[in-house]
Amino acid sequence: MTPSMLTLAPEAKAAWVEYHNEIEKELASGGELYDVRDVASKSADNVARLATLFQIFEHGMGSAVRVEFVEAASRITAWHLNEARRFFGELALPAELADVARLDTWLIDYCRREQTYLVPVAKLQQGGPGGLRSKASIEAALRELEELGRARLVRDGKKKMVAVNPWLLSKEGNNGAC
């Protein structure tokens, strides 16, 4: 078997080199990807592999890999790098802070999905983030979120609700994390 070799079109190669250089810059000490170096160092290679697969699926083996496939592969790979950072970042956090981060993410996702800024505490206990079903763990995480100005406990008659800071649900607050 002799594998076929596909090349990158000039614009595709330029996009790949740009992606590669950005990743390399962030791998340095103090860079955003320093803590996930082992995953990030393979990222540019994965972009080339994915882009090649996209090219083959769309156009077969006959032509050079196009720039739009490199760009699509870059977006997918960048998403996975961000997930790796989030995942490994949570592992590195003390358990209490990991609970706060999980609750914060869950609350924001819930509010966006339900188009509200109020979450019943009962909903947290029934289907909230894993590991945060007990009253004590929820209250401890909520106290921390309240100190950070991200959420607060409110009463609506007899019901306890978590009020999420509406700014976090806006476009400007989209990048807000604990």
Residue, then its C-alpha position, 0 to 999 in steps of 0.5 A: m500500500t502506498p498512501s496518497m499525499l494531499t497538499l495544502a493549497p497556499e491559502a490553506k497552508a498560510a491559515w495552518v501556519e498562523y494557527h500553528n504559530e498562535i498555539e506555539k505562542e500560548l504553549a510558552s510559560g504563562g501562556e493560556l495553553y501552558d497547563v495543557r501543553d501535551v494536548a495543545s502541542k498536537s493541535a496543529d497536526n490535528v487541524a491538518r488531519l481534520a482538514t484533509l478528511f473534510q477535503i476528502f469527504e467533500h471533493g475526494m482525493g484529487s485536489a489540494v486541501r482548501v482554506e475553508f477546511v483548515e479554518a473549520a478544522s481550526r475552530i473544532t480543534a480550538w473548541h477542544l483545547n478550550e474544553a481541555r483547559r476547562f476540564f483540567g482547570e477544574l481538576a486542579l481546583p480545590a473541591e470547594l472551588a470546583d463546586v463553585a465553578r460547576l454551579d456557576t456554569w450550570l446556573i448560566d446554562y440553565c438560565r440561558r436555556e430557560q430564558t430566565y435569571l431565576v432558578p428554583v433551589a429545588k431544581l438544583q437539588q433535583g437536577g443540578p450539577g453532579g456532586l452538588r445535590s446536598k443542601a450544604s454543598i449548594e449553600a457553600a457554593l452559593r455563598e461564594l457566588e454571592e461574594l463574587g456578585r454572580a448569583r444570590l439567594v432570594r425568596d419568592g414567597k415560600k420558594k427559595m430561588v437563585a437569582v443569577n446576575p443578569w449581566l452574566l447572561s448578556k452578550e457582554g457577560n458571555n465570557g464571564a467565568c469564576 
